[in-house]
Amino acid sequence: MKVGKILGLGLACVLTTFTCQAQFTSTVVSLTGSVLDRSSHKPVSLQIDVLDANGEKYTKAKSNSKDGYYFITGLKPGQTYTVNITDLKYLKNSMLFEVPNTDKYSEYSKDIQMVGKAMNSKIKFMVPTFEAGESMLRAGSELFLDEYVKMLVKNPEIKVSLDVYPDNNLDKNKNKVLTRGRGEAIKDYFGKMGVDAGRVTVAAYDVTDKLNPPPSGKTAKGKKYIGSVYMKITALK
């Protein structure tokens, strides 16, 4: 009897495992969102290729021109996919999508921003990577800079300039030293992450950014204006 019970329990566990595996196998997950031009924020219609963990083409989709909406389905729980977006007018872009384990149909949303591939096209750093008056990278800024490293690694045909602006207009000589130091700090980080130094130059400015000037009135307590930084495309092979 005891043996029979043990065998029965074992068989039940096996059947349960098979049932769970079957549920996960039959379950699909979808990924949706919009593809937008990073500068204009306008929707763009582009081809999207999805690769599986082995780098094999799994499926494809296309964003529409009306609102940039795309819909990718048939993704399996627990799997990791690479979503590639390639177009001659834009820098190559990709993202990893790790599908959570689930036994129910789910939809996840992720907007994709595309950077125009044209001479003198500027990509603004949306998050300050320095403290006011400092040229040393802020702690944690590496996570943000990795986005730009990724752009350069995936698009080896481009060269860029780091256009760096100061925090104020008080002293042009000091500002030039500050912005040069900031640009070199970013360039050094890019180099450490595998970007050829010959692809990156630094343009250090001594007056503040006219497109994003310091606020004229009072700012919120504890919030300081930090000079703008842009990555500008200077060469295309």
C-alpha positions in Angstrom: 0.0 0.0 0.0 2.8 2.4 0.9 4.6 1.6 -2.3 1.3 2.2 -4.2 0.7 5.5 -2.6 4.3 6.6 -3.3 4.0 5.6 -7.0 0.6 7.3 -7.1 2.0 10.6 -5.7 5.0 10.4 -8.1 2.7 9.9 -11.1 0.5 12.8 -9.9 3.6 15.1 -9.7 4.7 14.1 -13.1 1.3 14.7 -14.6 1.1 18.1 -12.8 4.5 19.0 -14.3 3.5 18.0 -17.8 0.2 19.9 -17.3 2.1 23.1 -16.3 4.6 22.7 -19.1 1.7 22.3 -21.6 0.1 25.4 -20.3 3.2 27.5 -20.7 3.9 26.0 -24.1 0.4 26.9 -25.4 0.4 30.4 -23.8 1.5 33.3 -25.9 2.5 36.9 -25.0 2.2 40.0 -27.0 4.4 43.2 -27.2 2.9 46.5 -28.3 3.8 50.1 -28.4 4.6 53.0 -30.7 7.7 53.7 -32.9 8.5 57.5 -32.7 11.0 59.8 -34.1 13.1 60.9 -31.1 13.5 64.6 -32.3 10.0 65.3 -33.7 8.1 62.8 -31.6 6.2 61.9 -34.7 5.1 58.3 -35.5 7.1 56.4 -38.1 6.3 53.3 -40.1 9.2 50.9 -39.9 9.9 47.1 -40.3 10.5 45.3 -37.0 12.3 41.9 -36.8 12.2 39.7 -33.8 15.0 37.2 -33.2 14.9 34.3 -30.7 17.7 33.4 -28.2 19.7 31.7 -30.9 19.7 34.7 -33.2 17.2 33.1 -35.6 14.4 35.2 -37.1 11.3 34.4 -35.1 8.6 36.8 -36.4 8.2 40.3 -37.8 5.9 43.3 -37.6 5.5 46.8 -38.9 4.6 50.0 -37.2 1.9 52.1 -38.9 2.3 55.7 -40.1 -0.8 57.0 -38.3 0.4 56.6 -34.7 3.5 54.4 -34.9 1.6 51.5 -33.4 3.1 48.0 -33.6 1.8 44.6 -32.4 4.0 41.5 -32.0 2.4 38.3 -30.8 3.2 34.6 -30.5 6.0 35.2 -27.9 6.6 32.4 -25.5 6.7 32.7 -21.6 10.2 32.5 -20.2 11.9 33.2 -23.5 14.2 36.2 -24.4 13.8 37.9 -27.7 15.8 40.6 -29.6 13.7 43.3 -31.3 15.6 44.9 -34.2 14.5 48.0 -36.0 16.5 48.9 -39.1 16.0 51.7 -41.7 18.3 53.7 -43.9 16.9 57.0 -42.5 17.6 56.0 -38.8 20.3 54.6 -36.6 20.0 50.9 -36.0 18.1 50.2 -32.8 17.3 47.1 -30.8 16.1 46.0 -27.4 15.9 42.8 -25.4 12.5 41.6 -24.3 12.5 39.0 -21.6 9.0 37.4 -21.4 7.9 36.7 -17.9 6.7 33.2 -17.0 3.0 33.1 -17.1 0.2 30.7 -18.0 -2.2 33.5 -19.1 -2.2 35.6 -22.2 -0.6 39.0 -21.5 0.3 42.1 -23.4 3.3 44.3 -22.6 3.9 47.8 -23.9 7.2 49.4 -24.9 7.6 52.6 -27.0 10.6 52.7 -29.3 12.4 56.0 -30.1 14.4 56.2 -33.4 17.2 58.6 -34.0 17.5 60.2 -37.4 20.6 59.2 -39.4 21.7 62.5 -41.0 24.7 64.8 -40.9 24.6 67.3 -37.9 21.7 65.4 -36.4 21.7 66.2 -32.7 20.8 63.8 -29.9 20.2 65.6 -26.6 21.2 64.0 -23.3 17.9 64.0 -21.5 19.4 63.3 -18.1 22.2 65.4 -16.6 25.3 63.3 -16.1 27.1 66.0 -14.0 26.6 68.0 -10.8 26.5 71.8 -11.2 30.0 73.1 -11.6 31.6 69.6 -11.7 33.2 67.7 -14.6 33.2 64.3 -12.9 30.5 61.9 -14.0 27.7 61.6 -11.4 27.3 58.3 -9.6 24.9 56.1 -11.6 25.2 58.2 -14.8 26.9 55.2 -16.5 23.5 53.5 -16.8 22.2 56.4 -18.8 25.4 56.8 -20.9 25.1 53.1 -21.9 22.2 54.1 -24.2 24.6 56.2 -26.2 27.3 53.6 -26.1 24.7 51.2 -27.6 24.0 53.6 -30.4 27.6 53.9 -31.3 28.3 50.2 -31.1 25.3 49.3 -33.3 26.2 52.0 -35.8 29.9 51.8 -36.4 29.7 53.8 -39.6 29.1 57.1 -37.8 31.4 59.6 -36.0 30.1 62.0 -33.5 30.9 65.2 -31.6 30.0 65.8 -28.0 28.7 69.3 -27.8 28.9 70.5 -24.2 27.5 73.7 -22.7 28.2 75.3 -19.3 25.9 76.0 -16.4 26.1 79.8 -16.5 27.6 82.8 -18.4 29.8 84.2 -15.6 33.3 83.3 -16.7 34.0 82.1 -20.2 37.5 80.8 -19.4 36.3 78.7 -16.5 33.3 77.6 -18.6 35.6 76.3 -21.4 37.7 74.3 -18.9 34.5 72.9 -17.4 32.9 71.9 -20.6 36.1 70.4 -22.0 36.5 68.3 -18.9 32.9 67.1 -19.1 33.2 66.1 -22.8 36.5 64.3 -22.1 34.9 62.4 -19.2 32.1 61.2 -21.4 34.5 60.3 -24.2 36.7 58.3 -21.8 33.7 56.4 -20.6 32.7 55.6 -24.2 36.3 54.4 -24.8 36.2 52.1 -21.7 33.0 50.6 -23.1 34.6 49.7 -26.4 34.0 52.8 -28.6 37.0 53.8 -30.7 38.3 57.2 -29.5 38.8 58.3 -33.1 35.0 58.3 -33.6 34.4 60.9 -30.9 35.4 64.5 -30.7 34.6 67.2 -28.1 33.2 70.7 -28.8 33.5 72.7 -25.6 31.3 75.9 -25.4 31.8 78.8 -23.1 28.3 80.2 -23.1 25.0 78.5 -22.3 22.8 76.6 -24.7 20.5 79.0 -26.6 18.0 76.2 -27.3 17.9 75.2 -23.6 18.9 78.3 -21.6 19.0 78.7 -17.8 15.6 79.6 -16.3 15.0 83.4 -16.0 13.0 83.1 -12.8 13.4 81.2 -9.5 13.9 77.5 -9.7 12.5 74.9 -7.3 14.5 74.6 -4.1 17.5 72.3 -4.5 17.2 72.2 -8.3 20.1 73.6 -10.3 20.4 74.2 -14.0 23.0 71.9 -15.6 24.4 72.8 -19.0 23.2 70.8 -22.0 25.1 68.0 -23.7 24.4 66.8 -27.3 25.8 64.0 -29.3 26.0 65.3 -32.9 26.6 63.1 -36.0 29.6 64.5 -37.8 30.4 61.7 -40.4 28.7 58.9 -42.2 30.6 56.2 -44.1 
